[in-house]
């Protein structure tokens, strides 16, 4: 075998090893969660040694990042592209809420139907990421969503001009939370297992119910007065049954 052919064979073997590690990690993270999955479990499932994981990824944290980078970046690009098409067709007019939400949820539906893009398994894994994020995820996931949040917030501001920005941010927070919960599939539904919910793993069925639910929430009545955030200092427990506060009051009186 020539040196070039040997190099090609080695390269293909490395690609295959890397792919097996990624697929094993995705499956285990989805089934067991991120904290409960060890590198030893991943190497056993992928039938590789620990050195292979260290060679290709360096650490469990970087392996987690790679799992999300290869699926999430294309997914969010598809969301922005979908919104671009809808806005171009609207000719400068504000989009309806249904259309905006459609642009958010349709790309995940297409992903769920395409095993090459991760399939429904990746959506469940993404749901896990938002329900049980690690410290490392909190560092890299926001960057993946930055453009999505900016673009869709702008569209929502135009569609809901009567909703103050602080209130809109809360509603977007709840919207993404509901989507993440729904994408977690049957894992999340175990919490309400006494209810007979069918089709939890059918992405199309979930989205068909999710769009009107989110639409109603986004355009619902404003929050009642008196729900302003309590300053962080006011939420701190008073030391020694309020002794610190009494001491402050005494100093002021003096």
C-alpha positions, 0 to 999 in steps of 0.5 A: 500500500502506498503512503498516500493510500495509508494516509487516506485509510488512517484519515477515514478511520479517524473520522469513523472513530470521531463519529462513533464517539459523537453518536455514543455521546448523543445517545447517552446524554439523551438517555441518562443526562449530561452529569450522569454520563461518564467518559467511560460509558461513552468509550464503552458504547463507542468501542474506543479507548479514553485516549481516542476521546482525548485525541479528538475532543480533549475533554467531556466539556468539549465533547458536549460542545461539539455535539451541539455545534454540529446540530444547533448551528445549522438549526438556528441558521435555518430558523433565521433563513425561514424568518428572512423568507417570511419577511421578504414575502410580507414586503415590509409589513409586520408578520403575524404571531403565527408566522413568527412562531412557525419560523421558530418551530418548523426547522426543528420539525424538519430536523426531527424528520431527517436522521442526518441532521440529528432526528427527533433524538437531537430535539430531545437532547436539546430539551435536556440541555435547557432543563438541566444545563451544565456550567459549560453549556451556560458559556457556549449556548447563548452564543448559538442563540444570539442571532435568533433571539435578536431577529425574532425579538425584532419581529415580535416587537413589530407584531406586538407594538402594545406590549412593553419590552420588559413584558415581551422579554418575559413572554419570550422567556416563557415561549422558549421554555415551553418549546424546550419542555415540549422538545424533551418528549416523554422524559418531561411528560413523566412528570405528569404521567397520570395524564394520558398524553399521546403523540409526545414523540410526534414532532408534527403533532406537538407543533400543531398544538404548540403554535396556538398555545404560544400565540395565545400566550404572547398576545395575552393580557398584561401581567397584573400590577404589583409584580415588579421584581424584588431587588436582590438585596431585599431577597437576602435573608436577614442575619441573626433574625434581623440583627444586621438591619437593627444595627443599621437603623441604630447607626442611622438614628445615632 
